[in-house]
Amino acid sequence: MKESELILTHILNCNRSDLYLKDLSLDEEKINQLNLILLRRKHHYPLAYLLGKVEFMGLSFKIKEGVFIPRFETEVLAETAIDLVRGSEDSKFKNLKILDIGTGCGNIAVCLAKFLPDVRIIATDISALALEIARENAKRNKVEDRIEFIQADIFTYLLPTAYCLQDIIVSNPPYIPTKEIKNLQKEVQFEPCISIDGGPDGLDFYRRIIYEAPNYLKKKGFLILEIGLGQCKSIEEIFKLSKNFTVLKIVKDYNNINRVIVTRYG
């Protein structure tokens, strides 16, 4: 939907088609609400925060200031993991354990649980607020019984034991170089810096995840990562230097940009 349609359907609590097929009107309270939203949008406050929700892969997610807003492009990451599981005829690809690092509002974990009914998911984030919202989103989408949310900085909560070894690890880590953050769109400046700051070259979290992941993945397990514009070769080099993973494929997003890297451990 267009932004104007999103705002009006939110205020009027109706469907998009209702805007054109029904005789709807705005009372004084709704007009004031509309004016407030338009004023804040004029100052580049994110629409998702104003509406308190965002759509991802056809599902509705609660969102609030202080929690990273899911991007449309990240659907490619979730879709890639889903296709990997659905496309396998291996009997071992049943009752899988999946770890989602940096879950944010829980959009990736919830979608995996929703579209892959046999999986069990651990979703981590360093932000207590993000995890609070993620738990609400799991309940909203009726998958809370198959996702365990844990506050942690990447792998800090896990012990490298067979009990916690994962079949798949997915992550959309922060990947914007620190010096570039100030040049991003004004809307992005309202989002938590911790969710986008990838260090001096934008690759700090890739190094940590790639080098620590072997302690938490089963042999032949998969590590699937979203990547930023122009980062593909650098991240492939990190994988090469680690000597633990084989790069299976690079998946492009809807704008034909390299967006997801799929690798296998061992």
Sequence and secondary structure as in RCSB ss.txt:
>XXXX:A:sequence
MKESELILTHILNCNRSDLYLKDLSLDEEKINQLNLILLRRKHHYPLAYLLGKVEFMGLSFKIKEGVFIPRFETE
VLAETAIDLVRGSEDSKFKNLKILDIGTGCGNIAVCLAKFLPDVRIIATDISALALEIARENAKRNKVEDRIEFI
QADIFTYLLPTAYCLQDIIVSNPPYIPTKEIKNLQKEVQFEPCISIDGGPDGLDFYRRIIYEAPNYLKKKGFLIL
EIGLGQCKSIEEIFKLSKNFTVLKIVKDYNNINRVIVTRYG
>XXXX:A:secstr
  HHHHHHHHHHT  HHHHHHS     HHHHHHHHHHHHHHHTT  HHHHHTEEEETTEEEE  TTS    GGGH
HHHHHHHHHHHT   GGGSS EEEEES TTTHHHHHHHHH TT EEEEEES HHHHHHHHHHHHHTT GGGEEEE
E STTTT   SGGG EEEEEE    B GGGGGGS GGGGGS GGGTB  TTS HHHHHHHHHGGGTEEEEEEEEE
E  TT HHHHHHHHHHHTSEEEEEEEE TTS EEEEEEEE 
